[in-house]
Amino acid sequence: MSGIFIHCRAGFEKECVAEIQQHAASLGIAGYCKAKPDSAYVLFESYEPGAADELCRRVRFDQLIFVRQWFVLLGLVRDLPVGDRVAAMMSTLAGLPGPVDDVYLETPDTNAGKQLSKLCRSLKTPLLRALTDVARYGSDVSGRRLHVCLLSGSAAYIGYAPTHNSAAQPMGIVRLRFPGGAPSRSTLKLDEALLILLDVGERERYLRPGMQAVDLGAAPGGWTWQLVQRHFHVTAVDNGAMDDKLLASGLVHHLRADGFRFQPSQAVDWMVCDMVEQPARIADLACRWIEQGWCRHTIFNLKLPMNKRYAEVQRCLHLISGRMQQRGFGFRLACKQLYHDREEVTAYLARLDAEY
Ligand SMILES: C[S@@+](CC[C@H](N)C(=O)[O-])C[C@H]1O[C@@H](n2cnc3c(N)ncnc32)[C@H](O)[C@@H]1O
Protein backbone atom coordinates (compact mmCIF):
# COMPACT_ATOMS: atom_id res chain seq x y z
CA MET A 1 0.00 0.00 0.00
CA SER A 2 1.31 3.47 -0.76
CA GLY A 3 -0.32 6.81 -0.11
CA ILE A 4 -0.15 10.59 -0.24
CA PHE A 5 -1.27 13.09 2.38
CA ILE A 6 -2.71 16.23 0.79
CA HIS A 7 -3.47 19.55 2.49
CA CYS A 8 -6.25 21.70 1.04
CA ARG A 9 -8.58 24.48 2.08
CA ALA A 10 -11.28 23.15 4.44
CA GLY A 11 -14.43 22.57 2.39
CA PHE A 12 -12.50 21.88 -0.84
CA GLU A 13 -11.74 18.21 -0.20
CA LYS A 14 -13.98 17.11 -3.12
CA GLU A 15 -12.09 19.36 -5.54
CA CYS A 16 -8.80 18.03 -4.26
CA VAL A 17 -9.97 14.43 -4.74
CA ALA A 18 -11.10 15.17 -8.30
CA GLU A 19 -7.79 16.84 -9.08
CA ILE A 20 -5.50 14.15 -7.70
CA GLN A 21 -7.53 11.35 -9.27
CA GLN A 22 -7.37 13.04 -12.64
CA HIS A 23 -3.58 13.30 -12.43
CA ALA A 24 -3.20 9.73 -11.16
CA ALA A 25 -5.36 8.44 -14.00
CA SER A 26 -3.34 10.38 -16.56
CA LEU A 27 -0.22 8.53 -15.35
CA GLY A 28 -2.03 5.20 -15.33
CA ILE A 29 -1.83 4.97 -11.53
CA ALA A 30 -4.84 3.27 -9.97
CA GLY A 31 -5.86 4.53 -6.56
CA TYR A 32 -8.68 5.89 -4.44
CA CYS A 33 -9.14 8.79 -2.06
CA LYS A 34 -10.40 9.14 1.48
CA ALA A 35 -11.69 12.55 2.52
CA LYS A 36 -13.91 13.85 5.29
CA PRO A 37 -15.80 17.10 4.60
CA ASP A 38 -14.13 20.15 6.17
CA SER A 39 -11.14 18.12 7.43
CA ALA A 40 -8.76 20.20 5.24
CA TYR A 41 -6.97 17.08 4.02
CA VAL A 42 -7.33 14.19 1.63
CA LEU A 43 -5.60 10.81 1.53
CA PHE A 44 -4.77 9.19 -1.79
CA GLU A 45 -4.05 5.46 -1.57
CA SER A 46 -2.84 2.95 -4.11
CA TYR A 47 -2.19 -0.78 -3.99
CA GLU A 48 0.72 -0.33 -6.39
CA PRO A 49 4.00 -0.14 -4.44
CA GLY A 50 5.85 3.07 -5.16
CA ALA A 51 2.81 4.70 -6.78
CA ALA A 52 2.66 7.59 -4.30
CA ASP A 53 6.33 8.38 -4.73
CA GLU A 54 5.93 8.29 -8.50
CA LEU A 55 2.90 10.60 -8.43
CA CYS A 56 4.66 13.14 -6.21
CA ARG A 57 7.66 13.16 -8.54
CA ARG A 58 5.92 13.12 -11.92
CA VAL A 59 3.00 15.50 -11.40
CA ARG A 60 4.28 19.05 -11.37
CA PHE A 61 3.24 20.66 -8.11
CA ASP A 62 2.87 24.08 -9.74
CA GLN A 63 0.16 22.62 -11.98
CA LEU A 64 -2.01 21.65 -9.03
CA ILE A 65 -4.81 24.04 -8.16
CA PHE A 66 -6.54 22.78 -5.03
CA VAL A 67 -3.62 20.79 -3.58
CA ARG A 68 -1.90 23.16 -1.14
CA GLN A 69 0.82 20.80 0.04
CA TRP A 70 1.49 17.08 -0.23
CA PHE A 71 3.78 14.35 1.00
CA VAL A 72 4.33 10.64 0.42
CA LEU A 73 3.02 8.73 3.43
CA LEU A 74 5.25 6.58 5.58
CA GLY A 75 2.44 5.94 8.04
CA LEU A 76 -0.02 7.08 10.65
CA VAL A 77 1.43 6.92 14.16
CA ARG A 78 -1.11 6.65 16.96
CA ASP A 79 -0.88 6.63 20.75
CA LEU A 80 2.04 9.03 20.84
CA PRO A 81 3.05 9.23 24.52
CA VAL A 82 2.95 12.74 25.99
CA GLY A 83 6.46 12.37 27.45
CA ASP A 84 8.30 11.27 24.31
CA ARG A 85 6.36 11.56 21.10
CA VAL A 86 9.51 11.64 18.97
CA ALA A 87 10.79 8.25 20.19
CA ALA A 88 7.43 6.75 19.19
CA MET A 89 7.86 8.11 15.66
CA MET A 90 11.28 6.55 15.08
CA SER A 91 10.18 3.18 13.71
CA THR A 92 8.04 4.96 11.09
CA LEU A 93 10.91 7.33 10.27
CA ALA A 94 13.09 4.30 9.55
CA GLY A 95 11.03 3.98 6.34
CA LEU A 96 12.53 7.19 4.92
CA PRO A 97 14.27 6.40 1.62
CA GLY A 98 17.26 8.56 2.69
CA PRO A 99 18.20 11.66 4.67
CA VAL A 100 16.05 14.79 4.73
CA ASP A 101 17.24 18.37 4.54
CA ASP A 102 14.35 19.94 6.45
CA VAL A 103 11.43 19.07 8.71
CA TYR A 104 7.95 20.60 8.54
CA LEU A 105 5.66 20.13 11.53
CA GLU A 106 2.12 20.69 10.35
CA THR A 107 -1.55 20.25 11.21
CA PRO A 108 -4.63 20.27 8.99
CA ASP A 109 -5.69 23.90 8.43
CA THR A 110 -8.71 23.80 10.75
CA ASN A 111 -9.54 25.44 14.08
CA ALA A 112 -8.68 22.19 15.86
CA GLY A 113 -5.37 22.14 14.00
CA LYS A 114 -4.52 25.67 15.12
CA GLN A 115 -4.69 24.50 18.75
CA LEU A 116 -1.75 22.19 18.00
CA SER A 117 0.64 24.79 16.64
CA LYS A 118 2.48 25.26 19.95
CA LEU A 119 3.03 21.51 20.21
CA CYS A 120 4.32 21.50 16.62
CA ARG A 121 6.91 24.15 17.46
CA SER A 122 8.05 22.25 20.55
CA LEU A 123 8.67 19.03 18.60
CA LYS A 124 10.97 20.42 15.92
CA THR A 125 14.25 20.47 17.86
CA PRO A 126 13.92 16.99 19.42
CA LEU A 127 12.90 15.60 16.03
CA LEU A 128 15.94 17.11 14.30
CA ARG A 129 18.18 15.78 17.06
CA ALA A 130 16.72 12.28 16.77
CA LEU A 131 17.09 12.32 12.97
CA THR A 132 20.69 13.48 13.26
CA ASP A 133 21.42 10.58 15.66
CA VAL A 134 20.32 8.07 13.01
CA ALA A 135 22.06 9.92 10.15
CA ARG A 136 18.78 10.93 8.55
CA TYR A 137 19.27 14.70 8.70
CA GLY A 138 21.92 17.14 7.62
CA SER A 139 22.43 16.67 3.93
CA ASP A 140 21.44 19.85 2.15
CA VAL A 141 21.37 18.11 -1.21
CA SER A 142 18.91 15.31 -0.49
CA GLY A 143 16.01 17.25 -2.08
CA ARG A 144 13.72 15.55 0.43
CA ARG A 145 11.82 17.09 3.34
CA LEU A 146 10.21 15.33 6.30
CA HIS A 147 6.57 16.14 7.08
CA VAL A 148 4.88 15.37 10.38
CA CYS A 149 1.22 16.34 10.37
CA LEU A 150 -0.34 16.20 13.82
CA LEU A 151 -4.04 15.31 13.90
CA SER A 152 -4.11 15.55 17.68
CA GLY A 153 -1.63 15.40 20.55
CA SER A 154 -1.42 11.64 20.09
CA ALA A 155 -1.66 10.96 16.34
CA ALA A 156 0.33 12.10 13.34
CA TYR A 157 0.72 11.32 9.66
CA ILE A 158 4.39 11.09 8.76
CA GLY A 159 5.97 11.23 5.32
CA TYR A 160 8.34 12.99 2.97
CA ALA A 161 8.05 15.36 0.04
CA PRO A 162 10.35 16.25 -2.84
CA THR A 163 11.60 19.69 -1.80
CA HIS A 164 11.44 21.07 -5.33
CA ASN A 165 8.05 19.60 -6.17
CA SER A 166 5.96 20.68 -3.20
CA ALA A 167 4.97 23.94 -1.56
CA ALA A 168 7.88 25.87 -0.06
CA GLN A 169 5.84 26.68 3.06
CA PRO A 170 4.59 24.32 5.81
CA MET A 171 1.00 23.29 4.95
CA GLY A 172 1.42 25.33 1.76
CA ILE A 173 0.33 28.41 3.67
CA VAL A 174 1.87 31.69 2.54
CA ARG A 175 1.77 33.81 5.68
CA LEU A 176 1.59 37.49 4.77
CA ARG A 177 1.19 40.37 7.16
CA PHE A 178 -1.73 42.68 6.34
CA PRO A 179 -0.01 45.90 5.27
CA GLY A 180 -1.09 48.98 7.22
CA GLY A 181 -2.47 51.48 4.74
CA ALA A 182 -3.95 48.95 2.34
CA PRO A 183 -7.66 49.66 1.88
CA SER A 184 -8.95 46.05 1.94
CA ARG A 185 -7.93 42.54 2.97
CA SER A 186 -8.19 41.49 -0.69
CA THR A 187 -4.81 43.12 -1.07
CA LEU A 188 -3.24 39.92 0.28
CA LYS A 189 -4.70 37.91 -2.61
CA LEU A 190 -2.77 39.85 -5.23
CA ASP A 191 0.36 39.93 -3.08
CA GLU A 192 0.23 36.14 -2.72
CA ALA A 193 -0.68 35.63 -6.39
CA LEU A 194 2.44 37.53 -7.49
CA LEU A 195 4.56 35.41 -5.14
CA ILE A 196 3.10 32.04 -6.07
CA LEU A 197 2.03 32.30 -9.69
CA LEU A 198 5.22 34.05 -10.88
CA ASP A 199 8.76 32.83 -10.26
CA VAL A 200 11.60 35.05 -9.06
CA GLY A 201 12.83 35.85 -12.56
CA GLU A 202 9.34 36.68 -13.80
CA ARG A 203 8.76 39.00 -10.84
CA GLU A 204 12.00 40.82 -11.65
CA ARG A 205 11.21 41.13 -15.36
CA TYR A 206 7.49 41.78 -15.24
CA LEU A 207 7.05 43.96 -12.13
CA ARG A 208 9.12 47.03 -12.85
CA PRO A 209 8.56 50.57 -11.59
CA GLY A 210 6.78 52.77 -14.10
CA MET A 211 4.76 49.94 -15.65
CA GLN A 212 1.13 50.54 -16.60
CA ALA A 213 -1.77 48.52 -15.23
CA VAL A 214 -5.55 48.42 -15.36
CA ASP A 215 -7.45 47.12 -12.31
CA LEU A 216 -10.99 46.03 -13.24
CA GLY A 217 -13.35 45.99 -10.25
CA ALA A 218 -10.76 47.90 -8.24
CA ALA A 219 -12.72 49.45 -5.33
CA PRO A 220 -11.84 50.11 -2.61
CA GLY A 221 -8.31 49.51 -3.89
CA GLY A 222 -6.52 46.59 -2.22
CA TRP A 223 -5.14 45.27 -5.53
CA THR A 224 -4.41 48.76 -6.85
CA TRP A 225 -2.51 49.39 -3.59
CA GLN A 226 -0.20 46.43 -4.34
CA LEU A 227 0.53 47.80 -7.80
CA VAL A 228 1.14 51.31 -6.48
CA GLN A 229 3.58 49.85 -3.92
CA ARG A 230 5.49 48.53 -6.94
CA HIS A 231 5.40 52.05 -8.48
CA PHE A 232 2.95 51.16 -11.23
CA HIS A 233 0.61 53.67 -12.87
CA VAL A 234 -2.88 52.24 -12.43
CA THR A 235 -6.22 52.90 -14.09
CA ALA A 236 -8.73 51.71 -11.50
CA VAL A 237 -12.07 50.84 -13.10
CA ASP A 238 -15.04 50.58 -10.75
CA ASN A 239 -18.31 52.40 -10.09
CA GLY A 240 -17.54 52.13 -6.37
CA ALA A 241 -15.41 54.57 -4.39
CA MET A 242 -11.64 54.22 -4.26
CA ASP A 243 -9.59 54.85 -1.14
CA ASP A 244 -8.69 58.57 -0.88
CA LYS A 245 -5.08 58.05 0.17
CA LEU A 246 -4.52 55.79 -2.81
CA LEU A 247 -5.91 58.42 -5.16
CA ALA A 248 -3.64 60.99 -3.51
CA SER A 249 -0.58 58.90 -4.49
CA GLY A 250 -0.79 60.49 -7.93
CA LEU A 251 -0.31 57.05 -9.50
CA VAL A 252 -4.00 56.12 -9.74
CA HIS A 253 -6.59 57.26 -12.24
CA HIS A 254 -10.09 56.25 -11.10
CA LEU A 255 -12.63 55.63 -13.82
CA ARG A 256 -16.26 54.96 -12.99
CA ALA A 257 -17.04 52.53 -15.80
CA ASP A 258 -18.10 48.96 -16.59
CA GLY A 259 -15.07 46.66 -16.44
CA PHE A 260 -16.49 44.47 -19.23
CA ARG A 261 -16.78 47.41 -21.63
CA PHE A 262 -13.64 49.35 -20.75
CA GLN A 263 -10.90 49.37 -23.39
CA PRO A 264 -7.52 51.00 -22.80
CA SER A 265 -6.50 53.73 -25.23
CA GLN A 266 -2.98 52.23 -25.30
CA ALA A 267 -1.67 48.76 -24.49
CA VAL A 268 -0.71 48.31 -20.83
CA ASP A 269 1.65 45.83 -19.18
CA TRP A 270 -0.89 44.36 -16.77
CA MET A 271 -4.62 43.89 -16.36
CA VAL A 272 -5.83 42.58 -13.00
CA CYS A 273 -9.45 41.72 -12.28
CA ASP A 274 -11.29 40.91 -9.07
CA MET A 275 -14.86 41.49 -10.30
CA VAL A 276 -17.50 39.22 -8.83
CA GLU A 277 -18.92 37.57 -11.95
CA GLN A 278 -19.46 34.18 -13.56
CA PRO A 279 -16.03 32.52 -13.96
CA ALA A 280 -16.55 31.86 -17.68
CA ARG A 281 -17.22 35.58 -18.29
CA ILE A 282 -14.03 36.53 -16.47
CA ALA A 283 -12.04 33.89 -18.38
CA ASP A 284 -13.45 35.26 -21.64
CA LEU A 285 -12.51 38.81 -20.59
CA ALA A 286 -8.93 37.78 -19.74
CA CYS A 287 -8.61 36.10 -23.15
CA ARG A 288 -9.97 39.19 -24.89
CA TRP A 289 -7.38 41.44 -23.23
CA ILE A 290 -4.55 39.17 -24.35
CA GLU A 291 -5.99 38.54 -27.83
CA GLN A 292 -6.50 42.24 -28.50
CA GLY A 293 -2.99 43.02 -27.25
CA TRP A 294 -4.46 45.34 -24.58
CA CYS A 295 -2.15 43.80 -21.96
CA ARG A 296 0.65 41.25 -21.81
CA HIS A 297 0.00 39.87 -18.32
CA THR A 298 -3.21 39.36 -16.45
CA ILE A 299 -4.12 38.09 -13.00
CA PHE A 300 -7.78 37.39 -12.37
CA ASN A 301 -9.93 35.79 -9.78
CA LEU A 302 -12.52 33.12 -10.63
CA LYS A 303 -15.31 33.10 -8.02
CA LEU A 304 -16.75 29.65 -7.36
CA PRO A 305 -20.17 29.85 -5.68
CA MET A 306 -21.42 26.80 -7.63
CA ASN A 307 -21.46 23.07 -6.69
CA LYS A 308 -19.21 21.67 -9.42
CA ARG A 309 -16.23 23.87 -8.66
CA TYR A 310 -13.50 21.63 -10.04
CA ALA A 311 -15.36 21.13 -13.32
CA GLU A 312 -15.97 24.88 -13.59
CA VAL A 313 -12.29 25.74 -13.13
CA GLN A 314 -11.30 23.10 -15.68
CA ARG A 315 -13.87 24.48 -18.14
CA CYS A 316 -12.42 27.99 -17.77
CA LEU A 317 -8.81 26.83 -18.13
CA HIS A 318 -9.68 24.79 -21.25
CA LEU A 319 -11.50 27.76 -22.68
CA ILE A 320 -8.43 29.96 -22.16
CA SER A 321 -5.88 27.42 -23.47
CA GLY A 322 -8.10 26.72 -26.48
CA ARG A 323 -8.37 30.41 -27.35
CA MET A 324 -4.63 31.01 -26.97
CA GLN A 325 -3.81 27.94 -29.09
CA GLN A 326 -6.33 28.94 -31.75
CA ARG A 327 -4.48 32.24 -32.14
CA GLY A 328 -1.13 30.46 -32.19
CA PHE A 329 0.03 32.48 -29.17
CA GLY A 330 2.88 31.38 -26.91
CA PHE A 331 1.37 31.73 -23.46
CA ARG A 332 1.72 30.81 -19.82
CA LEU A 333 -1.31 29.91 -17.73
CA ALA A 334 -1.15 29.14 -14.02
CA CYS A 335 -3.96 28.77 -11.53
CA LYS A 336 -4.05 28.16 -7.78
CA GLN A 337 -6.40 28.31 -4.88
CA LEU A 338 -4.30 30.66 -2.79
CA TYR A 339 -4.28 30.67 0.99
CA HIS A 340 -5.96 34.09 0.88
CA ASP A 341 -8.60 32.90 -1.60
CA ARG A 342 -11.92 31.77 -0.19
CA GLU A 343 -14.58 30.34 -2.53
CA GLU A 344 -12.39 31.16 -5.50
CA VAL A 345 -9.15 30.53 -7.35
CA THR A 346 -6.68 32.97 -8.88
CA ALA A 347 -5.13 32.66 -12.32
CA TYR A 348 -2.23 34.20 -14.23
CA LEU A 349 -2.20 34.40 -18.02
CA ALA A 350 0.63 35.92 -20.02
CA ARG A 351 1.55 36.12 -23.66
CA LEU A 352 5.10 34.96 -24.14
CA ASP A 353 5.84 35.31 -27.85
CA ALA A 354 9.31 36.76 -28.22
CA GLU A 355 8.40 39.34 -30.85
CA TYR A 356 5.49 40.66 -28.79
C1 LIG B 1 -14.25 41.93 -4.59
S1 LIG B 1 -14.44 43.61 -4.95
C2 LIG B 1 -12.84 44.10 -5.44
C3 LIG B 1 -11.92 44.34 -4.29
C4 LIG B 1 -10.61 44.91 -4.75
N1 LIG B 1 -9.85 43.99 -5.57
C5 LIG B 1 -9.75 45.30 -3.57
O1 LIG B 1 -8.70 44.68 -3.38
O2 LIG B 1 -10.11 46.23 -2.85
C6 LIG B 1 -15.28 43.57 -6.48
C7 LIG B 1 -15.47 44.93 -7.11
O3 LIG B 1 -15.88 44.73 -8.45
C8 LIG B 1 -16.72 45.78 -8.81
N2 LIG B 1 -17.48 45.37 -9.99
C9 LIG B 1 -18.36 44.36 -10.13
N3 LIG B 1 -18.81 44.32 -11.40
C10 LIG B 1 -18.19 45.32 -12.06
C11 LIG B 1 -18.21 45.77 -13.40
N4 LIG B 1 -18.99 45.18 -14.32
N5 LIG B 1 -17.43 46.80 -13.73
C12 LIG B 1 -16.63 47.40 -12.83
N6 LIG B 1 -16.55 47.01 -11.56
C13 LIG B 1 -17.32 45.98 -11.18
C14 LIG B 1 -17.56 46.03 -7.57
O4 LIG B 1 -18.08 47.37 -7.59
C15 LIG B 1 -16.56 45.80 -6.45
O5 LIG B 1 -16.00 47.01 -6.01
The ligand as an SDF file (V2000), in Angstrom:
LIG
                    3D

 27 29  0  0  0  0  0  0  0  0999 V2000
  -14.2520   41.9320   -4.5870 C   0  0  0  0  0  0  0  0  0  0  0  0
  -14.4430   43.6080   -4.9480 S   0  0  0  0  0  0  0  0  0  0  0  0
  -12.8390   44.0980   -5.4390 C   0  0  0  0  0  0  0  0  0  0  0  0
  -11.9200   44.3360   -4.2890 C   0  0  0  0  0  0  0  0  0  0  0  0
  -10.6070   44.9150   -4.7460 C   0  0  0  0  0  0  0  0  0  0  0  0
   -9.8480   43.9870   -5.5750 N   0  0  0  0  0  0  0  0  0  0  0  0
   -9.7500   45.3010   -3.5690 C   0  0  0  0  0  0  0  0  0  0  0  0
   -8.7030   44.6830   -3.3830 O   0  0  0  0  0  0  0  0  0  0  0  0
  -10.1060   46.2310   -2.8450 O   0  0  0  0  0  0  0  0  0  0  0  0
  -15.2820   43.5730   -6.4790 C   0  0  0  0  0  0  0  0  0  0  0  0
  -15.4650   44.9320   -7.1090 C   0  0  0  0  0  0  0  0  0  0  0  0
  -15.8830   44.7280   -8.4510 O   0  0  0  0  0  0  0  0  0  0  0  0
  -16.7230   45.7750   -8.8060 C   0  0  0  0  0  0  0  0  0  0  0  0
  -17.4760   45.3720   -9.9920 N   0  0  0  0  0  0  0  0  0  0  0  0
  -18.3580   44.3580  -10.1310 C   0  0  0  0  0  0  0  0  0  0  0  0
  -18.8050   44.3200  -11.4010 N   0  0  0  0  0  0  0  0  0  0  0  0
  -18.1880   45.3230  -12.0570 C   0  0  0  0  0  0  0  0  0  0  0  0
  -18.2100   45.7670  -13.4030 C   0  0  0  0  0  0  0  0  0  0  0  0
  -18.9870   45.1800  -14.3220 N   0  0  0  0  0  0  0  0  0  0  0  0
  -17.4270   46.8010  -13.7340 N   0  0  0  0  0  0  0  0  0  0  0  0
  -16.6280   47.4040  -12.8330 C   0  0  0  0  0  0  0  0  0  0  0  0
  -16.5510   47.0050  -11.5560 N   0  0  0  0  0  0  0  0  0  0  0  0
  -17.3230   45.9820  -11.1790 C   0  0  0  0  0  0  0  0  0  0  0  0
  -17.5630   46.0300   -7.5750 C   0  0  0  0  0  0  0  0  0  0  0  0
  -18.0760   47.3720   -7.5860 O   0  0  0  0  0  0  0  0  0  0  0  0
  -16.5570   45.7950   -6.4510 C   0  0  0  0  0  0  0  0  0  0  0  0
  -16.0040   47.0140   -6.0140 O   0  0  0  0  0  0  0  0  0  0  0  0
  1  2  1  0
  2  3  1  0
  2 10  1  0
  3  4  1  0
  4  5  1  0
  5  6  1  0
  5  7  1  0
  7  8  2  0
  7  9  1  0
 10 11  1  0
 11 12  1  0
 11 26  1  0
 12 13  1  0
 13 14  1  0
 13 24  1  0
 14 15  1  0
 14 23  1  0
 15 16  2  0
 16 17  1  0
 17 18  1  0
 17 23  2  0
 18 19  1  0
 18 20  2  0
 20 21  1  0
 21 22  2  0
 22 23  1  0
 24 25  1  0
 24 26  1  0
 26 27  1  0
M  CHG  2   2   1   9  -1
M  END
$$$$
